[in-house]
Amino acid sequence: MTAIPPSAVHLIFASIWIGGMLAFLIVVFAATGKHPLENAKWFGVQTLKRLSGLVLLVLVTVVVTGLMVAHRMVAAKYAAVFVTNYGWLLITKLAMLFVILAIALRIHLVWLPALGKNAEAAAGAKHKLRRWGTIEGVFALALVLAATLMANTHPPIHVIIHDWPYPFRFDIAGTWGMSMPDVVMRVWVGTGVLLLAAGSVALGRAKQWASKWRLVIPLTLTGCALVVGLPALTVPAYPETYRPTPVPFEAKSIAHGMMLFAANCVPCHGPQGKGDGVLAKTLPKQPVDLLTEPHASMHTPGDFFHWLTHGMSGTGMPAWGEKFSKNERWDLVNLVHAISRGYQARLINPRVLPDQPYLAPPDFYYTTHDGTSGRLKDSSRQNALLLVVFSWPGSRERLDQLKLSYGVLSSRKTEVLLVPMNNLDQQEMEAVMGNAPFPVVTQGAAEIARTYSLFRRTIPNPDLVGEGTVPKHMEFLFDRFSYLRARWIPETDGAGWTDIDLLTQQVDQLNQEKEILPPPGDYVHDTSGGMQMGDMKM
C-alpha cells in the first residue's frame, strides 16, 4: 500500500465510502421503517452495525489520506491556504469532514447500540438514525462538490502571494519556539480551557443538562480557549510578508548589499550588524543584533523588505524606499540572511558530519581564467567542490601542496576552484596558474570572496569585536548537492587540511553518502537561525 500514491488511495477509499454510506442509508430506512424491527434483526441491526463499522473505518482512511494529499498540494505554503480559493475550499472540506466524522461516531457508538434496548430507546434511535443519516448524506454530497471544485482550482503550492491581506500571521516557531514566557503561559491556559470544554461535553451528558446548555457551555469555553491561546501565536504581518524575492540568494546580490550596508547602515547597526553603531544609543530604540540573534528566522524576507521600504515607527529606522531601488532593498534582505547564516556557520569545522547536510550556502556564478563559466548549484554536478579563497603570495605554499594532491583529489571526484581575495595583475595570475592546475576565478571572484568572508567565524573565534577580521585563507568543502559540509581556516583551525589524508577522508565520506534533495533555488523563511537543512533522503 505504501507504494501507491496517497491521492490514488484517497480516491479509491472516498468512492468506497460514498458507496458504503449509500448502502448504510438504504439499510437504515429499511430497518427503521414500518416493519417491526424484530422481523429484520439480521438484515437490520446486524447489517447496520457492520456497515457502520466499515464506513467509519473507510472514512478515517479518507481523512488521513486526504490530509496527506492536502499537505502535498500546500507544501510549505500554509499561509496560502487563507488567501486562495483552493485553501478556503480545503478548510470547508475539512469542516464538513469533521461534522461527518462526528455524526458517524455518534451513530456507531450511541444510536446503533440503542436499537437493542427497550422500545422507547429504540424508537428514539430510529428517528435519530434516519434524520442524522440523511444529514450525513447531504454533507457527503457537499463534500464531493467541494472536492470537485478543488480539483479544478490551482493549489497553494503553485500560488505566489504578492500581497498578504491580514495584519497578522501565525508563527509557532517565532513565538512558542522562542519560549517567550507570556506566549507559553497563554497557550497552556488556552489548552486547559479547551480541555474543560471537552470535559463539559461529558459532564453535560452525565448530568443530563438541558440541550441548550450542552451546546452553549462547550462552545463558549472553546471560544474562550481560542481567544486566549491563538493570538499569542501571532506576529504582525504586512502586504509584503510572503512576497517572493525577485533577487536570488547569490554572492553578487549579497556583496552589493554589503556595499549598501557599509555606506548607509553602519552608523546605527554597526560594522557587523550587531546593533552597536556609534549612533545606536541616540536612537529611541537600540537596533537589533542581526548577527547573533535569530531575527532572520523570526521574520520572513518580506518583513525585512517592508521595514526597509517604510521604516519602523518608534525605532529610528528610516524608510529607504525612495533612496534604494527594489532590487537594492532585496540585496539588503539577502545580506541580512547571509549575516545570520554566516554566524551559524561557526559550527562547521574541517570534519564532515556524516549524512548531515547542514548549511545551504549562497549560490554564485563565475568565469575562470580559461573562459569556463559555472555555477555552484549546477544540477549536473557529480563531484564535490573544494572552494579555495586565497591571498597571494600568502597562500603560495598551500597552493603548492594542492597542486601535488591534484591526482588524489581528482580520483575522488573532487574539483578545486580558486578564488583570489585581492585583484591579481597579469604577472600574479600567471604565477598562480603556474602554481596550481586548477581553474582560477577571474569574473565574480570579488563577490564570492566578500560573501564567503561572512562564513569565517568559528566556535573558538566568533570574531564579534569591531569590524571583524577576514582570514587570509579559507577553504570550503561542498558536497555534490551544493551543501556546505566542512570548512578549514588555517588561522583558527590549525594544521587541518594541510594533512591531505584528512581532506581525502572528508571527500570519501561525501562520496559514500546517499542521494539527497539539493538546496532550494533561493532562501526560504526557515526556523533555524537563517539555516536551511538538507536532511531529506530520496
C-alpha positions as CSV (number, residue, x, y, z in Angstrom):
1,M,0.0,0.0,0.0
2,T,2.9,2.4,0.8
3,A,4.0,2.3,-2.9
4,I,0.6,3.5,-4.0
5,P,0.3,7.4,-4.2
6,P,-1.8,8.8,-1.4
7,S,-4.0,10.5,-4.0
8,A,-4.9,7.2,-5.5
9,V,-5.7,5.6,-2.2
10,H,-7.7,8.7,-1.2
11,L,-9.8,8.5,-4.4
12,I,-10.4,4.7,-4.1
13,F,-11.5,4.9,-0.4
14,A,-13.5,8.0,-1.0
15,S,-15.5,6.1,-3.6
16,I,-15.9,3.1,-1.3
17,W,-17.0,5.5,1.5
18,I,-19.7,7.1,-0.7
19,G,-21.0,3.7,-1.8
20,G,-20.9,2.3,1.7
21,M,-22.8,5.4,3.1
22,L,-25.4,5.0,0.4
23,A,-25.8,1.3,1.3
24,F,-25.9,2.2,5.0
25,L,-28.8,4.7,4.4
26,I,-30.7,2.2,2.4
27,V,-30.5,-0.3,5.2
28,V,-31.3,2.4,7.8
29,F,-34.5,3.3,6.1
30,A,-35.4,-0.4,5.5
31,A,-34.6,-1.4,9.1
32,T,-36.3,1.6,10.8
33,G,-39.4,1.8,8.6
34,K,-42.9,0.5,9.1
35,H,-41.9,-3.2,9.5
36,P,-41.2,-4.3,13.1
37,L,-37.5,-4.4,13.9
38,E,-37.9,-8.0,15.2
39,N,-38.7,-9.2,11.7
40,A,-35.4,-7.8,10.4
41,K,-32.9,-8.5,13.2
42,W,-30.3,-9.9,10.9
43,F,-30.9,-7.7,7.9
44,G,-31.4,-4.6,10.2
45,V,-29.3,-4.3,13.3
46,Q,-26.5,-6.7,12.5
47,T,-26.1,-5.3,9.0
48,L,-26.3,-1.7,10.2
49,K,-23.6,-2.4,12.8
50,R,-21.3,-4.0,10.3
51,L,-21.9,-1.3,7.7
52,S,-21.3,1.4,10.3
53,G,-18.0,0.0,11.4
54,L,-16.9,-0.4,7.7
55,V,-18.0,3.1,6.8
56,L,-16.3,4.6,9.8
57,L,-13.0,2.8,9.1
58,V,-13.1,3.8,5.5
59,L,-13.9,7.4,6.5
60,V,-10.9,7.6,8.8
61,T,-8.7,6.3,5.9
62,V,-10.2,9.0,3.7
63,V,-9.4,11.7,6.2
64,V,-5.8,10.5,6.7
65,T,-5.0,10.2,3.0
66,G,-6.8,13.5,2.3
67,L,-4.5,15.2,4.8
68,M,-1.5,13.7,3.1
69,V,-2.7,14.9,-0.3
70,A,-3.5,18.3,1.1
71,H,-0.1,18.6,2.6
72,R,1.5,17.8,-0.8
73,M,-0.7,20.4,-2.5
74,V,0.1,23.0,0.1
75,A,3.8,22.1,0.7
76,A,5.3,24.7,2.9
77,K,2.9,27.4,1.8
78,Y,0.4,27.1,4.6
79,A,-0.2,30.8,4.6
80,A,-1.6,30.5,1.1
81,V,-4.5,28.4,2.5
82,F,-6.0,31.6,3.8
83,V,-5.8,33.6,0.6
84,T,-6.7,31.2,-2.1
85,N,-9.9,29.6,-3.4
86,Y,-8.3,26.2,-3.0
87,G,-7.4,26.9,0.6
88,W,-10.9,28.0,1.6
89,L,-12.4,25.0,-0.2
90,L,-9.9,22.9,1.8
91,I,-11.0,24.5,5.0
92,T,-14.7,24.0,4.1
93,K,-14.0,20.4,3.2
94,L,-12.2,19.7,6.5
95,A,-15.0,21.3,8.4
96,M,-17.5,19.1,6.7
97,L,-15.4,16.0,7.3
98,F,-15.3,16.9,11.0
99,V,-19.1,17.1,11.1
100,I,-19.4,13.9,9.1
101,L,-17.0,12.1,11.4
102,A,-18.8,13.4,14.5
103,I,-22.1,12.1,13.1
104,A,-20.6,8.7,12.1
105,L,-19.1,8.3,15.6
106,R,-22.4,9.2,17.2
107,I,-24.3,6.7,15.0
108,H,-21.8,3.9,15.7
109,L,-21.3,4.4,19.4
110,V,-24.8,5.7,20.6
111,W,-27.7,5.2,18.3
112,L,-27.0,1.8,16.9
113,P,-26.4,0.2,20.3
114,A,-29.7,1.9,21.4
115,L,-31.7,-0.2,18.9
116,G,-31.1,-3.2,21.0
117,K,-32.5,-1.6,24.2
118,N,-36.1,-1.0,25.3
119,A,-38.8,0.1,22.9
120,E,-38.7,3.7,23.9
121,A,-34.9,4.0,23.4
122,A,-35.1,2.0,20.1
123,A,-37.8,4.4,18.8
124,G,-35.7,7.4,19.6
125,A,-32.7,5.8,18.0
126,K,-34.6,5.0,14.8
127,H,-35.7,8.6,14.5
128,K,-32.2,10.0,15.0
129,L,-30.7,7.4,12.6
130,R,-33.0,8.4,9.8
131,R,-32.6,12.1,10.4
132,W,-28.8,12.3,11.1
133,G,-28.1,9.6,8.5
134,T,-29.8,11.9,5.9
135,I,-27.9,14.9,7.2
136,E,-24.6,12.9,6.9
137,G,-25.5,12.0,3.3
138,V,-26.2,15.7,2.4
139,F,-22.8,16.7,3.9
140,A,-21.2,13.9,1.9
141,L,-22.7,15.2,-1.4
142,A,-21.5,18.7,-0.4
143,L,-18.1,17.3,0.3
144,V,-18.0,15.7,-3.2
145,L,-18.9,19.1,-4.7
146,A,-16.1,20.8,-2.8
147,A,-13.6,18.1,-3.9
148,T,-14.7,18.6,-7.5
149,L,-14.2,22.3,-7.3
150,M,-10.8,21.8,-5.6
151,A,-9.7,19.6,-8.5
152,N,-10.3,22.4,-10.9
153,T,-8.5,25.1,-8.7
154,H,-4.9,26.0,-8.5
155,P,-3.4,24.5,-5.3
156,P,-1.3,26.7,-2.9
157,I,1.9,25.1,-4.0
158,H,1.6,26.9,-7.3
159,V,0.4,30.2,-5.9
160,I,2.6,33.3,-5.3
161,I,1.4,35.6,-2.5
162,H,2.1,39.1,-3.7
163,D,0.0,40.8,-1.1
164,W,-0.9,39.4,2.3
165,P,-4.3,40.7,3.2
166,Y,-4.2,40.3,7.0
167,P,-2.3,42.4,9.7
168,F,-1.1,39.2,11.4
169,R,0.2,35.7,10.7
170,F,0.6,32.6,12.8
171,D,4.2,31.8,13.7
172,I,4.7,29.0,16.2
173,A,8.5,28.8,15.7
174,G,8.8,32.6,16.2
175,T,6.6,32.7,19.4
176,W,6.3,29.4,21.1
177,G,9.6,28.2,19.6
178,M,11.4,31.1,21.2
179,S,10.0,30.1,24.6
180,M,8.5,33.5,25.3
181,P,7.0,33.3,28.8
182,D,3.8,35.2,28.0
183,V,3.2,33.1,24.9
184,V,3.8,29.8,26.7
185,M,1.5,30.7,29.6
186,R,-1.3,31.9,27.3
187,V,-1.1,28.8,25.1
188,W,-1.2,26.5,28.1
189,V,-4.1,28.4,29.6
190,G,-6.0,28.1,26.3
191,T,-5.2,24.4,26.1
192,G,-6.5,24.0,29.7
193,V,-9.8,25.8,28.8
194,L,-10.1,23.7,25.7
195,L,-9.8,20.6,27.8
196,L,-12.5,22.0,30.1
197,A,-14.7,22.4,27.0
198,A,-14.2,18.7,26.2
199,G,-14.9,17.8,29.8
200,S,-18.1,19.8,29.8
201,V,-19.5,17.7,27.0
202,A,-19.1,14.5,29.0
203,L,-20.3,16.2,32.2
204,G,-23.4,17.5,30.3
205,R,-24.3,14.0,29.2
206,A,-23.7,12.6,32.6
207,K,-25.8,15.2,34.5
208,Q,-28.4,15.4,31.7
209,W,-28.2,19.1,31.2
210,A,-30.7,20.8,29.0
211,S,-29.9,20.7,25.3
212,K,-29.1,24.4,25.0
213,W,-26.6,24.2,27.9
214,R,-24.9,21.1,26.5
215,L,-24.3,23.2,23.4
216,V,-23.7,26.7,24.7
217,I,-21.2,25.8,27.5
218,P,-18.7,23.8,25.4
219,L,-18.9,26.3,22.5
220,T,-18.3,29.2,24.9
221,L,-15.4,27.5,26.6
222,T,-13.9,26.6,23.1
223,G,-14.3,30.3,22.0
224,C,-12.5,31.5,25.2
225,A,-9.7,29.0,24.6
226,L,-9.2,30.2,21.1
227,V,-9.3,33.9,22.1
228,V,-6.7,33.3,24.8
229,G,-4.3,30.9,23.0
230,L,-4.3,31.7,19.3
231,P,-3.4,35.4,19.4
232,A,-0.3,34.5,21.5
233,L,1.0,32.6,18.4
234,T,0.5,35.5,16.0
235,V,3.0,38.2,14.9
236,P,2.5,41.3,12.9
237,A,2.3,40.9,9.1
238,Y,2.4,43.2,6.1
239,P,1.4,43.1,2.5
240,E,5.0,42.1,1.6
241,T,5.3,39.4,4.2
242,Y,5.0,36.4,1.9
243,R,6.2,38.2,-1.3
244,P,8.8,36.2,-3.1
245,T,12.1,37.9,-3.7
246,P,12.9,38.7,-7.4
247,V,16.6,38.7,-6.4
248,P,18.2,35.2,-5.8
249,F,20.2,34.5,-2.7
250,E,23.5,34.8,-4.5
251,A,27.0,36.2,-3.9
252,K,26.6,39.0,-6.3
253,S,23.5,40.3,-4.5
254,I,25.0,39.8,-1.1
255,A,28.2,41.6,-2.0
256,H,26.2,44.5,-3.3
257,G,24.2,44.5,-0.1
258,M,27.4,44.7,1.8
259,M,28.4,47.9,-0.1
260,L,25.0,49.5,0.6
261,F,25.1,48.5,4.2
262,A,28.6,49.9,4.7
263,A,27.6,53.2,3.1
264,N,24.3,53.7,4.8
265,C,23.6,51.4,7.8
266,V,26.9,51.1,9.8
267,P,26.4,54.2,11.9
268,C,23.3,52.6,13.6
269,H,23.7,48.9,13.0
270,G,27.5,48.7,13.4
271,P,30.0,47.3,11.0
272,Q,29.0,43.7,11.6
273,G,25.2,44.3,12.1
274,K,25.3,43.8,15.9
275,G,23.3,46.9,16.5
276,D,26.3,48.7,18.2
277,G,26.9,51.6,15.8
278,V,28.1,55.0,17.0
279,L,24.6,56.4,16.7
280,A,22.8,53.3,18.3
281,K,22.5,54.8,21.8
282,T,21.0,58.0,20.4
283,L,18.0,56.2,18.9
284,P,14.6,55.8,20.6
285,K,15.2,52.0,20.5
286,Q,18.6,50.4,20.0
287,P,18.9,48.5,16.7
288,V,18.6,44.7,17.0
289,D,21.5,42.4,16.8
290,L,21.3,41.0,13.3
291,L,24.4,38.9,13.7
292,T,24.0,36.7,16.8
293,E,20.2,36.8,17.4
294,P,17.8,34.8,15.3
295,H,15.9,37.6,13.7
296,A,16.4,36.1,10.2
297,S,14.4,33.1,11.4
298,M,11.8,35.0,13.3
299,H,10.7,37.1,10.3
300,T,10.1,36.5,6.6
301,P,12.2,38.1,3.9
302,G,9.1,40.1,3.0
303,D,9.0,41.5,6.6
304,F,12.5,42.9,6.2
305,F,11.7,44.3,2.8
306,H,8.7,46.1,4.3
307,W,10.8,47.7,7.0
308,L,13.4,48.7,4.6
309,T,10.8,50.3,2.4
310,H,8.6,52.0,5.0
311,G,10.9,52.2,8.1
312,M,9.9,51.1,11.6
313,S,7.9,53.6,13.7
314,G,9.3,54.4,17.1
315,T,12.7,52.8,16.5
316,G,14.6,55.4,14.5
317,M,14.7,53.1,11.4
318,P,14.1,55.4,8.4
319,A,12.3,54.5,5.2
320,W,14.7,53.6,2.4
321,G,12.0,53.1,-0.3
322,E,12.9,56.3,-2.1
323,K,16.7,56.0,-1.9
324,F,17.1,52.4,-2.7
325,S,15.6,50.6,-5.7
326,K,13.5,47.5,-5.2
327,N,16.4,45.2,-6.1
328,E,18.8,47.1,-3.8
329,R,16.4,46.5,-0.9
330,W,16.2,42.8,-1.7
331,D,20.0,42.9,-1.8
332,L,20.0,44.1,1.7
333,V,17.4,41.5,2.7
334,N,19.8,38.8,1.2
335,L,22.6,40.3,3.2
336,V,20.6,40.1,6.5
337,H,20.1,36.4,5.9
338,A,23.7,35.9,4.9
339,I,24.9,37.6,8.0
340,S,22.8,35.3,10.2
341,R,23.6,32.2,8.2
342,G,27.3,33.0,8.3
343,Y,27.2,33.3,12.1
344,Q,25.5,29.9,12.3
345,A,28.4,28.5,10.1
346,R,30.7,28.8,13.1
347,L,29.6,25.3,14.0
348,I,31.2,24.0,10.8
349,N,34.8,22.7,11.1
350,P,37.3,20.7,9.0
351,R,35.4,17.4,9.6
352,V,32.3,16.3,7.7
353,L,29.3,15.3,9.8
354,P,28.2,12.0,8.2
355,D,24.8,12.2,6.5
356,Q,24.0,15.6,8.0
357,P,23.9,18.2,5.2
358,Y,23.8,21.3,7.4
359,L,24.0,24.5,5.5
360,A,22.7,25.7,2.1
361,P,25.2,28.5,1.2
362,P,24.8,31.4,-1.1
363,D,24.9,30.4,-4.7
364,F,27.4,32.0,-7.1
365,Y,28.3,32.2,-10.8
366,Y,31.8,32.5,-12.0
367,T,34.1,32.7,-15.0
368,T,37.6,31.3,-14.8
369,H,40.9,32.3,-16.4
370,D,40.4,29.9,-19.3
371,G,36.9,31.3,-20.1
372,T,35.0,28.4,-18.5
373,S,31.7,29.5,-16.8
374,G,30.0,27.7,-14.0
375,R,27.6,27.9,-11.0
376,L,27.8,26.4,-7.5
377,K,24.3,24.9,-7.8
378,D,24.9,23.2,-11.1
379,S,22.3,20.4,-11.4
380,S,24.6,18.3,-13.5
381,R,27.5,18.5,-10.9
382,Q,28.5,15.0,-9.9
383,N,31.6,15.9,-7.9
384,A,32.4,17.5,-4.6
385,L,33.8,21.0,-4.7
386,L,36.7,22.5,-2.7
387,L,36.4,26.3,-2.9
388,V,39.8,27.9,-2.0
389,V,39.6,31.6,-1.2
390,F,43.2,32.7,-1.1
391,S,45.5,35.6,-1.0
392,W,48.7,36.0,-3.0
393,P,51.5,35.4,-2.3
394,G,50.4,34.4,1.3
395,S,48.7,31.2,0.1
396,R,51.6,30.1,-2.2
397,E,52.7,27.2,0.0
398,R,49.1,25.8,0.3
399,L,48.5,26.0,-3.4
400,D,51.8,24.1,-4.0
401,Q,50.5,21.4,-1.7
402,L,47.2,21.2,-3.5
403,K,49.0,21.0,-6.8
404,L,50.8,17.9,-5.6
405,S,47.5,16.5,-4.5
406,Y,45.7,17.1,-7.8
407,G,45.7,13.5,-8.8
408,V,44.5,12.2,-5.4
409,L,41.6,14.7,-5.4
410,S,40.6,14.1,-9.0
411,S,40.5,10.4,-8.4
412,R,38.0,11.0,-5.6
413,K,35.7,13.1,-7.8
414,T,36.6,16.4,-6.2
415,E,37.0,19.6,-8.1
416,V,39.1,22.6,-6.8
417,L,38.1,26.2,-7.6
418,L,40.5,29.0,-6.7
419,V,39.1,32.4,-5.8
420,P,41.6,35.3,-5.1
421,M,40.7,37.7,-2.3
422,N,42.6,40.5,-4.0
423,N,42.8,41.6,-7.6
424,L,45.7,39.9,-9.3
425,D,47.7,41.6,-12.0
426,Q,48.8,39.7,-15.1
427,Q,52.1,38.6,-13.5
428,E,50.5,37.4,-10.3
429,M,47.8,35.5,-12.3
430,E,50.4,33.7,-14.3
431,A,52.3,32.8,-11.1
432,V,49.1,31.4,-9.6
433,M,48.2,29.4,-12.7
434,G,51.8,28.1,-12.8
435,N,51.5,27.1,-9.2
436,A,48.3,25.1,-9.4
437,P,46.5,23.2,-12.2
438,F,43.1,24.4,-11.0
439,P,40.8,26.9,-12.5
440,V,41.1,30.4,-11.1
441,V,38.0,32.6,-10.9
442,T,38.5,36.0,-12.7
443,Q,34.9,37.2,-13.1
444,G,32.9,37.1,-9.9
445,A,35.9,36.5,-7.6
446,A,35.4,39.7,-5.6
447,E,31.7,39.0,-4.9
448,I,32.5,35.3,-3.9
449,A,35.3,36.3,-1.6
450,R,33.4,39.1,0.1
451,T,30.3,36.9,0.6
452,Y,32.1,33.9,1.9
453,S,34.1,36.1,4.3
454,L,30.8,36.2,6.3
455,F,31.3,32.4,6.9
456,R,34.6,32.9,8.6
457,R,33.6,32.6,12.2
458,T,34.4,29.6,14.3
459,I,33.5,28.5,17.8
460,P,36.9,29.4,19.3
461,N,37.0,32.7,17.3
462,P,33.4,34.2,16.9
463,D,35.0,37.5,15.7
464,L,32.4,39.8,17.2
465,V,34.5,42.9,18.0
466,G,34.7,46.0,15.9
467,E,34.8,45.5,12.1
468,G,36.0,41.9,12.4
469,T,39.0,40.3,10.8
470,V,38.9,38.4,7.5
471,P,41.3,35.5,7.3
472,K,43.9,35.5,4.6
473,H,43.0,32.0,3.5
474,M,39.7,30.0,3.7
475,E,38.7,26.7,2.2
476,F,35.1,25.4,1.9
477,L,34.1,21.9,1.0
478,F,30.7,21.4,-0.7
479,D,29.1,18.0,-1.4
480,R,27.8,17.2,-4.9
481,F,24.4,18.7,-4.0
482,S,25.9,22.1,-3.1
483,Y,25.6,21.9,0.7
484,L,28.5,23.4,2.6
485,R,29.7,20.4,4.6
486,A,33.1,21.4,6.0
487,R,35.4,24.4,6.3
488,W,39.1,24.9,7.1
489,I,40.5,28.3,8.2
490,P,44.3,27.9,9.0
491,E,44.4,30.9,11.3
492,T,41.8,29.3,13.7
493,D,41.7,25.6,12.8
494,G,45.4,24.9,12.9
495,A,47.0,22.4,10.6
496,G,43.7,20.9,9.4
497,W,43.7,20.1,5.7
498,T,47.5,20.5,5.4
499,D,47.1,16.8,6.2
500,I,45.9,15.7,2.8
501,D,44.9,12.4,4.2
502,L,42.4,14.2,6.5
503,L,41.0,16.1,3.5
504,T,40.6,13.0,1.4
505,Q,38.8,11.2,4.3
506,Q,36.2,14.0,4.3
507,V,35.8,13.7,0.5
508,D,35.5,9.9,0.8
509,Q,32.7,10.4,3.4
510,L,30.8,12.6,1.0
511,N,31.2,10.1,-1.8
512,Q,29.7,7.4,0.4
513,E,26.5,9.3,1.2
514,K,23.2,8.6,-0.4
515,E,21.4,11.0,-2.7
516,I,19.7,13.9,-1.0
517,L,17.5,16.7,-2.2
518,P,19.5,19.7,-3.4
519,P,19.1,23.1,-1.7
520,P,16.2,25.2,-2.9
521,G,16.9,27.8,-5.6
522,D,16.6,30.7,-3.1
523,Y,16.5,31.0,0.6
524,V,13.2,30.5,2.3
525,H,11.7,31.6,5.6
526,D,13.1,29.0,8.0
527,T,13.3,28.3,11.7
528,S,16.9,27.6,12.4
529,G,18.5,31.0,12.6
530,G,18.8,31.5,8.9
531,M,19.8,27.9,8.1
532,Q,18.4,25.6,5.5
533,M,18.6,22.0,6.4
534,G,19.1,19.2,3.9
535,D,18.2,16.0,5.7
536,M,15.6,14.7,3.2
537,K,16.6,11.4,1.7
538,M,15.3,10.5,-1.7
